[in-house]
Amino acid sequence: MRRAAVSIPLLLALLAPSPGRAVGYDYVVVASSDSGVFAPLSFSLVPSIGNDGSIAFLATPTGSAQAGIFIGSTPGRRLADYTRVTPPGTTVQQIGSVLGGAVAFTGQSGAQAGVFRWSAGVTTPILAGSQSIPPAVNASGVLAYVDDAGALRIALSQGSTTLIQNGDQIAGGTISHVFSFVYPDINDAGQVAFYPLIFLPNTSCDEPVMRTFPGGAEVIGLGGGDTCDFFQAASVPLAINELGSVAYAPEIFDEILGEMVDTVAVNSSKVWDARDPAFASHLHVTDVALNDSGEVAFRLEGSLADGVYTGSDPASDKVLAIEDPLCDSTVIGVDFQRYGIDPLGRMALFVALADGRRLIVRAEPVLGPGGACQTVPEPAAPEAAIAALLAVAATGRRRVQIRCVRSGR
């Protein structure tokens, strides 16, 4: 029976979405501001998710003045239900990837500032310097970043190697600059996705998304037509998976509308466009993620469609958006990042509710409408927990055990 419970999200992650396919999400509240464990409004950074479904998030424990990164996978009622990543005295700027229990982050630990990797209780500096460098780190601890001179570099421990720099001849063109405001990403094979200014022959396209290989790089996001005309003054969220596929979200110029338009693409295929009449206008893509099954997810902001989506249908491809009902309240804010999706299509979300609660949530794909909210069982209702255990014993269904839904207030 356990194998059957796992197969549903795995099947959903491997199958490409199709119009009209009923896929919803259930929501596991990994941490909540009303649980008594963490202080109200203490979740201040967007969480990330590991391959095992565990979520790393920044929070301040109740009664403490020191925030820290914690890892959790199920709802907890005690601080001991979570693993604390950062030691006392550590400040955190950004949370990066969660890799088999290891967490990458930027911040300051003691007198050192820069990028760190925590694993098995040990915090190791990966790159000293600016706390603002996004921690794009792979499972080997290799970090990809762009320096102040516009060169793409990788670093392990305190050393670094330049991959791409100004004047390099790549893909038949000449690199002029690598944009530092577009954060590169790296996979475990060492492939790096990045966004340069490059002059290519026989084309007017000079701002493609690229992917490195040993000794060079290749164009991923050039394409034709309007997808050539990226807008270099804007951020272009991007992510690379273990197969080397790249998701990115450039702004392009629409000559008819006379304005910039946000899009989402995977490799050279566009999967979403703000001009789709099904969506409200003036939408901006803030983050994009891509898992190893090829499933893309992205966060939109700027209208009543503000939320997280996986495709071009605002109904069937919606993960969660403002004004959605959730956990006996209404969603008023959702945040998401490029390390927010795992191989099974589960996603790590920060959610703000109208009743004042702030949640760290794992959205889990299910067949059907979904919508169930799993939280910590109410302590005043032990009979509900006993009934759930009896149901597990009687049926052998692990799903009954993990779907404890908070009763109405």
KABEL-V350944 format. One line per field, one symbol per residue. ss: DSSP state (a for helix, b for strand, c for the rest). psi: psi as a letter, one per 40 degrees, with the letter a starting at -180 (. if undefined). Layout:
BEGIN
ss->???
psi->???
END
This chain:
BEGIN
ss->caaaaaaaaaaaaaccccccccbbbbbbbbbbcccccbcccccccccbbcccccbbbbbbbcccccbbbbbbccccccaaacbbcccccbbbbbbbbbbccbbbbbbbbccbbbbbbbbccbbbbbbbcccccccbbcccccbbbbcccccbbbbbccbbbbbbccccbbccbbbbbbccccccbbcccccbbbbbbbbbccccccccbbbbbccbbbbcccccaaaacbccccccbbbbcccccbbbbcbbbbccccbbbbbbbbccbbbbbccccccccccbbbbbbbcccccbbbbbbcccccbbbccccccccbbbbcccbbccbbbbbbbcccccbcccccbbbbbbbccccbbbbbbbbbbccbbbbbcccccccaaaaaaaaaaaaaaccaaaaaccbcccc
psi->ddddddddddddddhiiihehghahihhgdiieeeediiifeheihiiiideeihhihihiheiehiihihieihieideeihhdhiiehihdihbihgfeihiiiahhbehiahihhhfehhhhdhibheehhgghaeeehhhihidefhhiiihbeiihhdhiheihhfeahhdihhdehhiiiieeehhhihihhhiifiehefihihiiheaiihdfcaiaeedgiheeiighiiiaeeeihiigihihhdddfiihiihihbehheiheehediiifihhdiiihieeehiiihiieaeehahieaeheceehdiiieiihffahheihiiiefeiideeiihihhhideeihihihhhhihadaeihhahihdegddddddddddddddehddddefhhhii.
END
